[in-house]
């Protein structure tokens, strides 16, 4: 399982970046969250932190 970002819902607020304990999420040049799947811990912290419900753990 890994965090998946819905690019249409992501506003680039950075809440998920701040909450990720593995530093597996960054913002692209387009201000969309991007997950480094090899670093993701599947912990769900980013999903809980996202105010736009743009992240799911799949």
PDB file of N, CA, C, O and CB in Angstrom:
ATOM      1  N   UNK A   1       0.847  -1.177   0.000  1.00  0.00           N
ATOM      2  CA  UNK A   1       0.000   0.000   0.000  1.00  0.00           C
ATOM      3  C   UNK A   1       0.894   1.242   0.000  1.00  0.00           C
ATOM      4  O   UNK A   1       2.014   1.240   0.511  1.00  0.00           O
ATOM      5  CB  UNK A   1      -0.965  -0.003   1.226  1.00  0.00           C
ATOM      6  N   UNK A   2       0.347   2.292  -0.594  1.00  0.00           N
ATOM      7  CA  UNK A   2       1.105   3.530  -0.705  1.00  0.00           C
ATOM      8  C   UNK A   2       0.124   4.691  -0.840  1.00  0.00           C
ATOM      9  O   UNK A   2      -1.008   4.512  -1.288  1.00  0.00           O
ATOM     10  CB  UNK A   2       2.088   3.482  -1.916  1.00  0.00           C
ATOM     11  N   UNK A   3       0.571   5.883  -0.447  1.00  0.00           N
ATOM     12  CA  UNK A   3      -0.258   7.077  -0.583  1.00  0.00           C
ATOM     13  C   UNK A   3      -0.385   7.450  -2.051  1.00  0.00           C
ATOM     14  O   UNK A   3       0.601   7.468  -2.788  1.00  0.00           O
ATOM     15  CB  UNK A   3       0.332   8.254   0.226  1.00  0.00           C
ATOM     16  N   UNK A   4      -1.612   7.746  -2.466  1.00  0.00           N
ATOM     17  CA  UNK A   4      -1.899   8.188  -3.831  1.00  0.00           C
ATOM     18  C   UNK A   4      -2.505   9.584  -3.772  1.00  0.00           C
ATOM     19  O   UNK A   4      -3.373   9.861  -2.944  1.00  0.00           O
ATOM     20  CB  UNK A   4      -2.859   7.193  -4.560  1.00  0.00           C
ATOM     21  N   UNK A   5      -2.039  10.456  -4.657  1.00  0.00           N
ATOM     22  CA  UNK A   5      -2.492  11.838  -4.702  1.00  0.00           C
ATOM     23  C   UNK A   5      -3.469  12.020  -5.856  1.00  0.00           C
ATOM     24  O   UNK A   5      -3.184  11.608  -6.980  1.00  0.00           O
ATOM     25  CB  UNK A   5      -1.295  12.804  -4.843  1.00  0.00           C
ATOM     26  N   UNK A   6      -4.606  12.628  -5.589  1.00  0.00           N
ATOM     27  CA  UNK A   6      -5.541  13.027  -6.646  1.00  0.00           C
ATOM     28  C   UNK A   6      -5.133  14.434  -7.063  1.00  0.00           C
ATOM     29  O   UNK A   6      -5.447  15.407  -6.379  1.00  0.00           O
ATOM     30  CB  UNK A   6      -7.061  12.972  -6.159  1.00  0.00           C
ATOM     31  N   UNK A   7      -4.439  14.534  -8.180  1.00  0.00           N
ATOM     32  CA  UNK A   7      -3.880  15.812  -8.638  1.00  0.00           C
ATOM     33  C   UNK A   7      -4.964  16.855  -8.877  1.00  0.00           C
ATOM     34  O   UNK A   7      -4.702  18.049  -8.740  1.00  0.00           O
ATOM     35  CB  UNK A   7      -3.076  15.608  -9.916  1.00  0.00           C
ATOM     36  N   UNK A   8      -6.166  16.436  -9.230  1.00  0.00           N
ATOM     37  CA  UNK A   8      -7.248  17.392  -9.460  1.00  0.00           C
ATOM     38  C   UNK A   8      -7.736  18.025  -8.160  1.00  0.00           C
ATOM     39  O   UNK A   8      -8.256  19.141  -8.170  1.00  0.00           O
ATOM     40  CB  UNK A   8      -8.409  16.708 -10.166  1.00  0.00           C
ATOM     41  N   UNK A   9      -7.573  17.321  -7.044  1.00  0.00           N
ATOM     42  CA  UNK A   9      -8.032  17.829  -5.751  1.00  0.00           C
ATOM     43  C   UNK A   9      -6.922  18.509  -4.952  1.00  0.00           C
ATOM     44  O   UNK A   9      -7.205  19.306  -4.058  1.00  0.00           O
ATOM     45  CB  UNK A   9      -8.618  16.700  -4.938  1.00  0.00           C
ATOM     46  N   UNK A  10      -5.677  18.206  -5.260  1.00  0.00           N
ATOM     47  CA  UNK A  10      -4.543  18.763  -4.517  1.00  0.00           C
ATOM     48  C   UNK A  10      -4.373  20.241  -4.837  1.00  0.00           C
ATOM     49  O   UNK A  10      -4.334  20.639  -6.001  1.00  0.00           O
ATOM     50  CB  UNK A  10      -3.247  17.995  -4.845  1.00  0.00           C
ATOM     51  N   UNK A  11      -4.270  21.055  -3.775  1.00  0.00           N
ATOM     52  CA  UNK A  11      -4.079  22.496  -3.945  1.00  0.00           C
ATOM     53  C   UNK A  11      -2.644  22.922  -3.667  1.00  0.00           C
ATOM     54  O   UNK A  11      -2.306  24.100  -3.793  1.00  0.00           O
ATOM     55  CB  UNK A  11      -5.021  23.257  -3.034  1.00  0.00           C
ATOM     56  N   UNK A  12      -1.796  21.962  -3.289  1.00  0.00           N
ATOM     57  CA  UNK A  12      -0.403  22.292  -3.014  1.00  0.00           C
ATOM     58  C   UNK A  12      -0.200  23.024  -1.709  1.00  0.00           C
ATOM     59  O   UNK A  12       0.750  23.796  -1.575  1.00  0.00           O
ATOM     60  CB  UNK A  12       0.146  23.109  -4.119  1.00  0.00           C
ATOM     61  N   UNK A  13      -1.072  22.799  -0.745  1.00  0.00           N
ATOM     62  CA  UNK A  13      -0.979  23.514   0.535  1.00  0.00           C
ATOM     63  C   UNK A  13       0.223  23.078   1.366  1.00  0.00           C
ATOM     64  O   UNK A  13       0.717  23.847   2.191  1.00  0.00           O
ATOM     65  CB  UNK A  13      -2.248  23.304   1.337  1.00  0.00           C
ATOM     66  N   UNK A  14       0.701  21.838   1.151  1.00  0.00           N
ATOM     67  CA  UNK A  14       1.869  21.354   1.868  1.00  0.00           C
ATOM     68  C   UNK A  14       1.595  20.698   3.204  1.00  0.00           C
ATOM     69  O   UNK A  14       2.532  20.303   3.897  1.00  0.00           O
ATOM     70  CB  UNK A  14       2.784  22.458   2.075  1.00  0.00           C
ATOM     71  N   UNK A  15       0.335  20.573   3.585  1.00  0.00           N
ATOM     72  CA  UNK A  15       0.012  19.934   4.868  1.00  0.00           C
ATOM     73  C   UNK A  15       0.553  18.515   4.943  1.00  0.00           C
ATOM     74  O   UNK A  15       1.056  18.092   5.984  1.00  0.00           O
ATOM     75  CB  UNK A  15      -1.498  19.919   5.088  1.00  0.00           C
ATOM     76  N   UNK A  16       0.453  17.788   3.853  1.00  0.00           N
ATOM     77  CA  UNK A  16       0.937  16.407   3.820  1.00  0.00           C
ATOM     78  C   UNK A  16       2.462  16.351   3.919  1.00  0.00           C
ATOM     79  O   UNK A  16       3.019  15.453   4.550  1.00  0.00           O
ATOM     80  CB  UNK A  16       0.469  15.712   2.537  1.00  0.00           C
ATOM     81  N   UNK A  17       3.115  17.302   3.300  1.00  0.00           N
ATOM     82  CA  UNK A  17       4.587  17.358   3.352  1.00  0.00           C
ATOM     83  C   UNK A  17       5.036  17.531   4.792  1.00  0.00           C
ATOM     84  O   UNK A  17       5.968  16.866   5.245  1.00  0.00           O
ATOM     85  CB  UNK A  17       5.137  18.519   2.470  1.00  0.00           C
ATOM     86  N   UNK A  18       4.370  18.425   5.510  1.00  0.00           N
ATOM     87  CA  UNK A  18       4.718  18.696   6.905  1.00  0.00           C
ATOM     88  C   UNK A  18       4.456  17.506   7.818  1.00  0.00           C
ATOM     89  O   UNK A  18       5.183  17.306   8.791  1.00  0.00           O
ATOM     90  CB  UNK A  18       3.945  19.890   7.403  1.00  0.00           C
ATOM     91  N   UNK A  19       3.431  16.715   7.521  1.00  0.00           N
ATOM     92  CA  UNK A  19       3.040  15.604   8.389  1.00  0.00           C
ATOM     93  C   UNK A  19       3.757  14.296   8.104  1.00  0.00           C
ATOM     94  O   UNK A  19       3.774  13.416   8.964  1.00  0.00           O
ATOM     95  CB  UNK A  19       1.583  15.382   8.275  1.00  0.00           C
ATOM     96  N   UNK A  20       4.351  14.137   6.928  1.00  0.00           N
ATOM     97  CA  UNK A  20       4.952  12.860   6.559  1.00  0.00           C
ATOM     98  C   UNK A  20       6.203  12.571   7.396  1.00  0.00           C
ATOM     99  O   UNK A  20       7.193  13.296   7.300  1.00  0.00           O
ATOM    100  CB  UNK A  20       5.302  12.853   5.069  1.00  0.00           C
ATOM    101  N   UNK A  21       6.161  11.506   8.222  1.00  0.00           N
ATOM    102  CA  UNK A  21       7.316  11.204   9.069  1.00  0.00           C
ATOM    103  C   UNK A  21       8.513  10.652   8.297  1.00  0.00           C
ATOM    104  O   UNK A  21       9.627  10.621   8.821  1.00  0.00           O
ATOM    105  CB  UNK A  21       6.916  10.221  10.129  1.00  0.00           C
ATOM    106  N   UNK A  22       8.291  10.216   7.056  1.00  0.00           N
ATOM    107  CA  UNK A  22       9.369   9.636   6.253  1.00  0.00           C
ATOM    108  C   UNK A  22       9.909  10.624   5.218  1.00  0.00           C
ATOM    109  O   UNK A  22      10.805  10.286   4.444  1.00  0.00           O
ATOM    110  CB  UNK A  22       8.877   8.376   5.554  1.00  0.00           C
ATOM    111  N   UNK A  23       9.367  11.837   5.204  1.00  0.00           N
ATOM    112  CA  UNK A  23       9.745  12.840   4.198  1.00  0.00           C
ATOM    113  C   UNK A  23       9.603  12.275   2.790  1.00  0.00           C
ATOM    114  O   UNK A  23      10.440  12.524   1.923  1.00  0.00           O
ATOM    115  CB  UNK A  23      11.192  13.323   4.430  1.00  0.00           C
ATOM    116  N   UNK A  24       8.537  11.513   2.573  1.00  0.00           N
ATOM    117  CA  UNK A  24       8.305  10.854   1.293  1.00  0.00           C
ATOM    118  C   UNK A  24       7.459  11.689   0.335  1.00  0.00           C
ATOM    119  O   UNK A  24       7.228  11.282  -0.804  1.00  0.00           O
ATOM    120  CB  UNK A  24       7.641   9.525   1.522  1.00  0.00           C
ATOM    121  N   UNK A  25       6.996  12.851   0.788  1.00  0.00           N
ATOM    122  CA  UNK A  25       6.139  13.685  -0.041  1.00  0.00           C
ATOM    123  C   UNK A  25       6.820  15.030  -0.273  1.00  0.00           C
ATOM    124  O   UNK A  25       7.381  15.637   0.639  1.00  0.00           O
ATOM    125  CB  UNK A  25       4.749  13.877   0.617  1.00  0.00           C
ATOM    126  N   UNK A  26       6.751  15.465  -1.506  1.00  0.00           N
ATOM    127  CA  UNK A  26       7.270  16.789  -1.868  1.00  0.00           C
ATOM    128  C   UNK A  26       6.260  17.451  -2.794  1.00  0.00           C
ATOM    129  O   UNK A  26       5.312  16.813  -3.251  1.00  0.00           O
ATOM    130  CB  UNK A  26       8.684  16.689  -2.552  1.00  0.00           C
ATOM    131  N   UNK A  27       6.468  18.733  -3.066  1.00  0.00           N
ATOM    132  CA  UNK A  27       5.605  19.445  -4.001  1.00  0.00           C
ATOM    133  C   UNK A  27       6.324  19.603  -5.326  1.00  0.00           C
ATOM    134  O   UNK A  27       7.499  19.966  -5.372  1.00  0.00           O
ATOM    135  CB  UNK A  27       5.191  20.821  -3.437  1.00  0.00           C
ATOM    136  N   UNK A  28       5.609  19.327  -6.397  1.00  0.00           N
ATOM    137  CA  UNK A  28       6.176  19.470  -7.737  1.00  0.00           C
ATOM    138  C   UNK A  28       6.255  20.950  -8.100  1.00  0.00           C
ATOM    139  O   UNK A  28       5.788  21.807  -7.348  1.00  0.00           O
ATOM    140  CB  UNK A  28       5.330  18.694  -8.783  1.00  0.00           C
ATOM    141  N   UNK A  29       6.839  21.241  -9.239  1.00  0.00           N
ATOM    142  CA  UNK A  29       6.913  22.618  -9.728  1.00  0.00           C
ATOM    143  C   UNK A  29       5.524  23.201  -9.968  1.00  0.00           C
ATOM    144  O   UNK A  29       5.343  24.418  -9.979  1.00  0.00           O
ATOM    145  CB  UNK A  29       7.732  22.679 -11.015  1.00  0.00           C
ATOM    146  N   UNK A  30       4.548  22.317 -10.159  1.00  0.00           N
ATOM    147  CA  UNK A  30       3.163  22.741 -10.373  1.00  0.00           C
ATOM    148  C   UNK A  30       2.379  22.818  -9.058  1.00  0.00           C
ATOM    149  O   UNK A  30       1.158  22.975  -9.069  1.00  0.00           O
ATOM    150  CB  UNK A  30       2.464  21.781 -11.337  1.00  0.00           C
ATOM    151  N   UNK A  31       3.080  22.709  -7.931  1.00  0.00           N
ATOM    152  CA  UNK A  31       2.459  22.717  -6.604  1.00  0.00           C
ATOM    153  C   UNK A  31       1.427  21.611  -6.420  1.00  0.00           C
ATOM    154  O   UNK A  31       0.326  21.841  -5.922  1.00  0.00           O
ATOM    155  CB  UNK A  31       1.808  24.051  -6.355  1.00  0.00           C
ATOM    156  N   UNK A  32       1.809  20.408  -6.833  1.00  0.00           N
ATOM    157  CA  UNK A  32       1.007  19.207  -6.613  1.00  0.00           C
ATOM    158  C   UNK A  32       1.871  18.248  -5.797  1.00  0.00           C
ATOM    159  O   UNK A  32       3.052  18.061  -6.093  1.00  0.00           O
ATOM    160  CB  UNK A  32       0.533  18.552  -7.982  1.00  0.00           C
ATOM    161  N   UNK A  33       1.282  17.649  -4.780  1.00  0.00           N
ATOM    162  CA  UNK A  33       2.022  16.703  -3.949  1.00  0.00           C
ATOM    163  C   UNK A  33       2.435  15.480  -4.763  1.00  0.00           C
ATOM    164  O   UNK A  33       1.673  14.969  -5.585  1.00  0.00           O
ATOM    165  CB  UNK A  33       1.177  16.276  -2.738  1.00  0.00           C
ATOM    166  N   UNK A  34       3.657  15.030  -4.512  1.00  0.00           N
ATOM    167  CA  UNK A  34       4.206  13.853  -5.182  1.00  0.00           C
ATOM    168  C   UNK A  34       4.766  12.923  -4.112  1.00  0.00           C
ATOM    169  O   UNK A  34       5.492  13.358  -3.219  1.00  0.00           O
ATOM    170  CB  UNK A  34       5.312  14.249  -6.228  1.00  0.00           C
ATOM    171  N   UNK A  35       4.423  11.639  -4.208  1.00  0.00           N
ATOM    172  CA  UNK A  35       4.864  10.654  -3.221  1.00  0.00           C
ATOM    173  C   UNK A  35       6.014   9.832  -3.782  1.00  0.00           C
ATOM    174  O   UNK A  35       5.926   9.300  -4.889  1.00  0.00           O
ATOM    175  CB  UNK A  35       3.697   9.734  -2.806  1.00  0.00           C
ATOM    176  N   UNK A  36       7.091   9.731  -3.015  1.00  0.00           N
ATOM    177  CA  UNK A  36       8.183   8.814  -3.341  1.00  0.00           C
ATOM    178  C   UNK A  36       7.771   7.463  -2.760  1.00  0.00           C
ATOM    179  O   UNK A  36       7.932   7.208  -1.567  1.00  0.00           O
ATOM    180  CB  UNK A  36       9.593   9.315  -2.759  1.00  0.00           C
ATOM    181  N   UNK A  37       7.236   6.605  -3.627  1.00  0.00           N
ATOM    182  CA  UNK A  37       6.671   5.335  -3.173  1.00  0.00           C
ATOM    183  C   UNK A  37       7.676   4.451  -2.458  1.00  0.00           C
ATOM    184  O   UNK A  37       7.289   3.642  -1.615  1.00  0.00           O
ATOM    185  CB  UNK A  37       6.100   4.591  -4.336  1.00  0.00           C
ATOM    186  N   UNK A  38       8.950   4.585  -2.774  1.00  0.00           N
ATOM    187  CA  UNK A  38       9.961   3.754  -2.116  1.00  0.00           C
ATOM    188  C   UNK A  38      10.210   4.196  -0.675  1.00  0.00           C
ATOM    189  O   UNK A  38      10.769   3.434   0.113  1.00  0.00           O
ATOM    190  CB  UNK A  38      11.268   3.796  -2.902  1.00  0.00           C
ATOM    191  N   UNK A  39       9.805   5.407  -0.323  1.00  0.00           N
ATOM    192  CA  UNK A  39      10.001   5.927   1.035  1.00  0.00           C
ATOM    193  C   UNK A  39       8.720   5.918   1.870  1.00  0.00           C
ATOM    194  O   UNK A  39       8.780   6.024   3.095  1.00  0.00           O
ATOM    195  CB  UNK A  39      10.545   7.335   0.967  1.00  0.00           C
ATOM    196  N   UNK A  40       7.570   5.794   1.219  1.00  0.00           N
ATOM    197  CA  UNK A  40       6.275   5.865   1.910  1.00  0.00           C
ATOM    198  C   UNK A  40       6.137   4.736   2.923  1.00  0.00           C
ATOM    199  O   UNK A  40       6.430   3.578   2.622  1.00  0.00           O
ATOM    200  CB  UNK A  40       5.116   5.807   0.896  1.00  0.00           C
ATOM    201  N   UNK A  41       5.687   5.085   4.129  1.00  0.00           N
ATOM    202  CA  UNK A  41       5.495   4.118   5.213  1.00  0.00           C
ATOM    203  C   UNK A  41       4.055   3.608   5.301  1.00  0.00           C
ATOM    204  O   UNK A  41       3.754   2.747   6.128  1.00  0.00           O
ATOM    205  CB  UNK A  41       5.892   4.743   6.536  1.00  0.00           C
ATOM    206  N   UNK A  42       3.176   4.125   4.467  1.00  0.00           N
ATOM    207  CA  UNK A  42       1.757   3.744   4.495  1.00  0.00           C
ATOM    208  C   UNK A  42       1.108   4.025   5.847  1.00  0.00           C
ATOM    209  O   UNK A  42       0.196   3.307   6.257  1.00  0.00           O
ATOM    210  CB  UNK A  42       1.606   2.269   4.156  1.00  0.00           C
ATOM    211  N   UNK A  43       1.562   5.045   6.527  1.00  0.00           N
ATOM    212  CA  UNK A  43       1.069   5.311   7.875  1.00  0.00           C
ATOM    213  C   UNK A  43      -0.259   6.068   7.899  1.00  0.00           C
ATOM    214  O   UNK A  43      -0.992   6.001   8.885  1.00  0.00           O
ATOM    215  CB  UNK A  43       2.098   6.089   8.639  1.00  0.00           C
ATOM    216  N   UNK A  44      -0.572   6.790   6.812  1.00  0.00           N
ATOM    217  CA  UNK A  44      -1.833   7.522   6.746  1.00  0.00           C
ATOM    218  C   UNK A  44      -1.788   8.922   7.312  1.00  0.00           C
ATOM    219  O   UNK A  44      -2.806   9.614   7.300  1.00  0.00           O
ATOM    220  CB  UNK A  44      -2.869   6.767   7.450  1.00  0.00           C
ATOM    221  N   UNK A  45      -0.655   9.363   7.805  1.00  0.00           N
ATOM    222  CA  UNK A  45      -0.565  10.709   8.377  1.00  0.00           C
ATOM    223  C   UNK A  45      -0.904  11.775   7.339  1.00  0.00           C
ATOM    224  O   UNK A  45      -1.560  12.767   7.655  1.00  0.00           O
ATOM    225  CB  UNK A  45       0.840  10.956   8.941  1.00  0.00           C
ATOM    226  N   UNK A  46      -0.465  11.574   6.122  1.00  0.00           N
ATOM    227  CA  UNK A  46      -0.737  12.542   5.057  1.00  0.00           C
ATOM    228  C   UNK A  46      -2.222  12.581   4.718  1.00  0.00           C
ATOM    229  O   UNK A  46      -2.791  13.647   4.481  1.00  0.00           O
ATOM    230  CB  UNK A  46       0.079  12.203   3.803  1.00  0.00           C
ATOM    231  N   UNK A  47      -2.840  11.405   4.698  1.00  0.00           N
ATOM    232  CA  UNK A  47      -4.271  11.312   4.388  1.00  0.00           C
ATOM    233  C   UNK A  47      -5.085  12.085   5.422  1.00  0.00           C
ATOM    234  O   UNK A  47      -6.019  12.806   5.072  1.00  0.00           O
ATOM    235  CB  UNK A  47      -4.727   9.832   4.341  1.00  0.00           C
ATOM    236  N   UNK A  48      -4.730  11.934   6.683  1.00  0.00           N
ATOM    237  CA  UNK A  48      -5.429  12.638   7.764  1.00  0.00           C
ATOM    238  C   UNK A  48      -5.171  14.136   7.711  1.00  0.00           C
ATOM    239  O   UNK A  48      -6.046  14.921   8.077  1.00  0.00           O
ATOM    240  CB  UNK A  48      -4.999  12.087   9.124  1.00  0.00           C
ATOM    241  N   UNK A  49      -3.991  14.549   7.263  1.00  0.00           N
ATOM    242  CA  UNK A  49      -3.617  15.960   7.255  1.00  0.00           C
ATOM    243  C   UNK A  49      -4.195  16.739   6.084  1.00  0.00           C
ATOM    244  O   UNK A  49      -4.280  17.966   6.141  1.00  0.00           O
ATOM    245  CB  UNK A  49      -2.133  16.082   7.238  1.00  0.00           C
ATOM    246  N   UNK A  50      -4.589  16.053   5.034  1.00  0.00           N
ATOM    247  CA  UNK A  50      -5.025  16.743   3.810  1.00  0.00           C
ATOM    248  C   UNK A  50      -6.416  17.358   3.986  1.00  0.00           C
ATOM    249  O   UNK A  50      -7.392  16.636   4.193  1.00  0.00           O
ATOM    250  CB  UNK A  50      -5.031  15.764   2.617  1.00  0.00           C
ATOM    251  N   UNK A  51      -6.510  18.690   3.903  1.00  0.00           N
ATOM    252  CA  UNK A  51      -7.825  19.340   4.076  1.00  0.00           C
ATOM    253  C   UNK A  51      -8.725  19.176   2.850  1.00  0.00           C
ATOM    254  O   UNK A  51      -9.916  19.481   2.916  1.00  0.00           O
ATOM    255  CB  UNK A  51      -7.637  20.828   4.370  1.00  0.00           C
ATOM    256  N   UNK A  52      -8.177  18.703   1.744  1.00  0.00           N
ATOM    257  CA  UNK A  52      -8.952  18.571   0.510  1.00  0.00           C
ATOM    258  C   UNK A  52      -9.303  17.132   0.161  1.00  0.00           C
ATOM    259  O   UNK A  52      -9.865  16.866  -0.901  1.00  0.00           O
ATOM    260  CB  UNK A  52      -8.194  19.177  -0.625  1.00  0.00           C
ATOM    261  N   UNK A  53      -8.971  16.201   1.061  1.00  0.00           N
ATOM    262  CA  UNK A  53      -9.222  14.770   0.807  1.00  0.00           C
ATOM    263  C   UNK A  53      -8.639  14.324  -0.526  1.00  0.00           C
ATOM    264  O   UNK A  53      -9.257  13.555  -1.261  1.00  0.00           O
ATOM    265  CB  UNK A  53     -10.725  14.479   0.833  1.00  0.00           C
ATOM    266  N   UNK A  54      -7.439  14.816  -0.829  1.00  0.00           N
ATOM    267  CA  UNK A  54      -6.782  14.508  -2.091  1.00  0.00           C
ATOM    268  C   UNK A  54      -5.854  13.307  -1.996  1.00  0.00           C
ATOM    269  O   UNK A  54      -5.221  12.931  -2.982  1.00  0.00           O
ATOM    270  CB  UNK A  54      -6.009  15.700  -2.565  1.00  0.00           C
ATOM    271  N   UNK A  55      -5.769  12.701  -0.813  1.00  0.00           N
ATOM    272  CA  UNK A  55      -4.842  11.581  -0.608  1.00  0.00           C
ATOM    273  C   UNK A  55      -5.599  10.364  -0.107  1.00  0.00           C
ATOM    274  O   UNK A  55      -6.427  10.450   0.800  1.00  0.00           O
ATOM    275  CB  UNK A  55      -3.725  11.964   0.388  1.00  0.00           C
ATOM    276  N   UNK A  56      -5.296   9.237  -0.716  1.00  0.00           N
ATOM    277  CA  UNK A  56      -5.836   7.955  -0.250  1.00  0.00           C
ATOM    278  C   UNK A  56      -4.659   6.982  -0.111  1.00  0.00           C
ATOM    279  O   UNK A  56      -3.654   7.095  -0.813  1.00  0.00           O
ATOM    280  CB  UNK A  56      -6.939   7.389  -1.245  1.00  0.00           C
ATOM    281  N   UNK A  57      -4.808   6.050   0.789  1.00  0.00           N
ATOM    282  CA  UNK A  57      -3.815   5.001   0.960  1.00  0.00           C
ATOM    283  C   UNK A  57      -4.341   3.774   0.227  1.00  0.00           C
ATOM    284  O   UNK A  57      -5.350   3.190   0.621  1.00  0.00           O
ATOM    285  CB  UNK A  57      -3.536   4.697   2.485  1.00  0.00           C
ATOM    286  N   UNK A  58      -3.654   3.394  -0.831  1.00  0.00           N
ATOM    287  CA  UNK A  58      -4.112   2.269  -1.654  1.00  0.00           C
ATOM    288  C   UNK A  58      -3.075   1.172  -1.673  1.00  0.00           C
ATOM    289  O   UNK A  58      -3.279   0.141  -2.313  1.00  0.00           O
ATOM    290  CB  UNK A  58      -4.419   2.725  -3.083  1.00  0.00           C
TER     291      UNK A  58
END
